[in-house]
């Protein structure tokens, strides 16, 4: 699994952090997503997919 983010699309809702905090974080100054792990382990795959689905701006891309 490979995860990419588009910070330009991010609206700072924080759904990704709530869903997969080991993979995503937010910048303190504006809440924009920060990718902590572009290749998360298999045990986090379901959480990462869910985070991508929950993102209101579709700023997260997951490649299997």
C-alpha positions in Angstrom: 0.0 0.0 0.0 1.2 3.5 -0.9 -0.5 6.6 0.4 -0.3 10.1 -1.1 -1.9 13.3 0.0 -2.7 16.5 -1.8 -2.2 19.3 0.7 -3.7 21.8 -1.8 -7.1 20.0 -1.7 -7.1 19.4 2.1 -9.7 21.4 4.0 -8.4 20.5 7.5 -11.4 18.5 8.7 -9.2 16.1 10.6 -11.2 13.0 9.7 -8.0 11.2 8.6 -6.2 11.9 11.9 -9.2 10.6 13.9 -9.3 7.5 11.7 -5.6 6.7 11.3 -3.5 8.7 13.6 -0.4 6.6 13.0 -0.4 7.6 9.4 -1.8 11.1 9.3 -1.3 14.3 11.4 -2.3 18.0 10.9 -0.2 21.1 10.8 -0.7 23.2 13.9 -1.0 26.5 12.1 -3.8 25.6 9.6 -4.9 22.0 10.2 -3.7 20.8 6.8 -2.9 17.1 6.6 0.6 15.8 7.0 1.6 12.3 5.9 3.5 10.5 8.6 3.9 7.1 6.8 3.5 6.8 3.0 3.8 3.0 3.2 1.9 1.9 6.3 2.0 -1.7 7.5 -0.8 -4.1 6.4 -2.5 -4.0 9.9 -3.3 -0.3 9.2 -4.7 -0.8 5.7 -8.4 -0.8 6.7 -8.0 2.3 8.7 -6.1 4.1 5.9 -8.7 3.1 3.3 -11.5 4.4 5.7 -9.6 7.7 6.2 -9.4 8.1 2.4 -13.1 7.4 2.1 -14.0 9.8 4.9 -11.9 12.7 3.5 -14.4 15.4 2.4 -11.9 16.9 0.0 -10.7 13.6 -1.5 -7.2 14.7 -0.7 -5.9 11.1 0.1 -5.0 8.6 -2.5 -4.4 4.9 -1.7 -2.7 2.6 -4.1 -2.7 -1.1 -3.4 
